[in-house]
Amino acid sequence: MVTAVVEDRHPLSQVLVRKGWTAEDYLRRVADQHRALGYGQLCYRREKLSRWTRTVRPQVPNECTQLAMAAVLGISASEVRVRAWPQWLLLGMRDDDAVWESPWTPAGTIHALDDPEGALVDRRGFLATGAGTVSAVIAQWASAAPAPARTTGGGQQIGTAVADRLDSRLDDLRHLDDELGADHVYDAALAEKRLITRLLRDHTYTPATERRLYSSAAEASRLAGWCAYDLGDVVVAERHFVAALRAAASADDYTTGAIIAAFWANARYGSTTPDPRSALHLIDTALRHRSRITSPRALALLHIRRARAHSLAGESADAYRAIDDAMTAYIDGVPAGDELPSVYWVNAGEIHQAAASAALSLHDPAKALYHFRAATTDHDAHGVEQEARGAAIYLFRQSSAHLELGEPDAAVETAEHAVDLIGGVSSARATNTLAELRADLARHRRTPVVRDFLDKTA
């Protein structure tokens, strides 16, 4: 008998680990469901699993087998039919627990913030949350009532000094993420979230301090979600974003909630299985009440995300209109010193980078290069010192634009600069962007400079 080897990175392997099932357990369950659904007997030798999960020429189960597998995991047949194999399997890893099911009340917020995150797993950027669930969550956030002021409670009284220290620590974490990458910051963001949740649950405070604590909890959870996404785990990232939205609603902090919606939208359209429509739904819901957004840069960020989602949906006019809206919101904004600390990185250069990325997605490499250059030459430029990881990702995209214009030498020169920048910073997004560029460059391997770059970055 051939020894069955389950590839660690395959979604089916991850489902089995999450459920605590052996290969034999799972295959027996699938066979039972296959028979119960009227599809007949199904052999459940272990070799089947290895054939489905191997990295080289994996087999795809037939439709009847996939429907039996879905029934085992409690996933509807409709999800199997609208999602490709093996992405729909990740729906089996979403826990319908505190984050998704708690009421939109202060107690529900605390329960969601207390929800165990679990270890990050390499899910190759797959989405596991359905668009309907995303729509329901963002609608509940937009209409949720803030937490009523606490009039009684136990524990030590805490005041503005504690809230100030928490804000300072979160600001440090944001900049550490820029310098070191998400791998170093994720655990620290979780620790901050746990600390703030404990303060909310076990202490007393004034109504003003309570709102600040909920806002800080929202930012800590947003940062954890961003780190999880940057490390390639969209499943965990979305759980953090939902908890963050709940905390922002309890704080009556619509601006922070809108920023969270923008980051969640990024995860929706930036995953391996992109969903620009649900990303647009997140953004449009936030923009529907734009009068409640007190930060011009937060408003610009929403328009940036809207532009990227429209570009990935192939909607050029809407994408470029959103870029214009982003620049208008930014130009009409307030001085940097009066802005929220969490949007320090949103500037004219960042808007040009978004415009360039949108143009590249819309197959207009010349316009993309124009905006990539403007991003670094504008008086308010996007600089390497701001965030090496982001600068490297944009340089990889700039390299792709050069390649699309038939300029392999310029493509390699730009890519080499990006590789130098990304050294030492952990980021699945950067690694994936480089992998996509290498795949495009491989078609030009006969060009010596391209061949040398591919060998050097193998």
C-alpha angles and dihedrals in degrees: 000000000000113000110245115230117190111208107235095220097051116106091231090057090050092050091054091050092049092049095042092234128146119225090256092050092052097044091049090052091049091050091051092051091045089058094042091053090055097252095121133234120342124198111231105196114152092242089075091067094050091050091052096046105036116117096226115070097331119198120241116224114239120254096263091052092048091051090051090049090051092050090055090055096042093247118145120246090237091064090055091052096049098041128062123241125291098013095074089062089073089070084073090064096056110103114216092214141111099326095053104027107036117110118257094253133109090264090049090050093052090047091051093047089050091053110121111248100203125211120309112257127195101251093162092241096296120161115232101174117088121234090243091059091049091052092050093050096048091047091052091049093051092053101034119123119235120251112276115240113269113241097181136027144129134253134054119327112247126194146181095304091065092045090051092052092049091051090050092050092050090050089053091051092052091055093042088056088055093050103035107021135240096292091070097040105043096081091044091053090051090051091052091049092051092048094050092045090053091051091051093048102041107030141061127237144158119275090255092052090045091057091049091050092052090048090051090049089052092051094046090051092045090052091049089050092050091050092049090051092047088053091053102257107119092165093063092037092059092051090055093047092053092049088048092053090051091052092047090052091050089051091050084232104144094170093058089046090053091051089051090050089053092053092046089051088054089056092048096054096030098056127104086257099042120205107188092168095063088042089057090047090056092049097042091051090054092046092049087077098034091146087073092057106096097183119077090200091054088053090049089050091055090052091049090054090045090054093052093048092050091048092053088050088054094247104137101172092051091045095053092042088056090052089054089050091051093052092047092051090048097047091046091049135105130269115286091249091061095049130095112275090229094067098047090122096058106100140133091280092055090051090052090049090053090048090051092049090049091050091050091052088050091053096248102126094168092058089043092056091048091056094040089057093044089053091064100035101044115109086246095044133176100246132196089235088062095063124338093197094056092043090053093051091051091048091053088053090047088053089054089053091053090049092050088053091053096255105128095162092056090043092056094043090053093044092051090055090051093050090053090052097048096052111124096007116110113223129145088195092058092044092050092048090052091048091053091049092049090053090054092045091051089074088063097046092127089069105091097221090051092047091051092051093049091050092047094050098039 
